[in-house]
Amino acid sequence: MKKVFRSLIALGFTLSVSLSAFQANAGFGFNDLYVATDVEAGITGADVDESIKQLAISEGILHVAMFPLSKQVEKVTGSPYRHLSIHNICDAKTASLLADVSDAFVIVMPCRIAVVEGKDGVVRMWSMNPAMITMMQMPEEQQRLAKMIAGKMQNIINGAAEGAF
């Protein structure tokens, strides 16, 4: 058991060092991977969750799932927890076209929005920085499709930040 534990620690260290080296070589850091969008004051995390679901419909993209993590935290700990949810939104056709080029490209699909009430009480949406799409060396057509999905995701985020439905 100790051997397994030491191996996991070594693996974690190796991954950490590798990520740091990759970031240094690529010219970007972890903060470049995501975008945070503040929600207008008075709009709750639950309001944002519902808005995201409705706006996905109006954007013609499938809202696959919403994970109410704060409720899970409350069940596990027995204590109230600030709002924390994750939405998975997907365009299966685009995902399949990206996967046909490279399985790794599906990670740059801008398909996830996290809704988090920060420790400061401000509700924010967190999502992948769509600029990451251009950093991947993917064919022009797949890049165009991924950017199209990113545009729909941005419309959803902008609307939800204002409480639109």
KALINBEL-V701658 format. One record per pair of residues at least 4 apart in sequence whose ideal C-beta (glycine too) atoms are under 6 Angstrom apart, sorted by the first residue. I is the first residue (numbers start at 1). J is the second residue. Records with the same first field share a line. If there is no record, write none. Layout:
I: J + J
This chain:
22: 26
23: 29
28: 32
33: 129
34: 126 + 129
35: 127 + 129
36: 124 + 126
37: 125 + 157 + 161
38: 122 + 124
39: 43 + 48 + 123 + 161
40: 162
43: 47 + 163
45: 83 + 115 + 117 + 123
47: 163
48: 115 + 160
49: 85 + 115
51: 55 + 160 + 165
52: 87 + 156 + 160
53: 63
54: 165
55: 156 + 159
56: 61 + 63 + 89 + 156
59: 152 + 155 + 156
61: 89 + 91 + 152
62: 90
63: 89
64: 88 + 90
65: 88
66: 85 + 87
67: 86
68: 85
69: 84
70: 81 + 83 + 84
73: 77 + 81
74: 81
82: 117
83: 117
84: 116
85: 115
86: 114
87: 113
88: 111 + 112
89: 111
90: 111
91: 149
94: 145 + 149
95: 106 + 109
97: 142
98: 105 + 106 + 142
99: 103 + 106
101: 105 + 138 + 142
105: 138
108: 132 + 133 + 136
110: 128 + 130 + 149 + 150 + 153
113: 125 + 127
114: 126
115: 125
116: 124
117: 123
118: 122 + 124
125: 157
128: 132
130: 150
133: 146 + 147
138: 142 + 143
159: 164
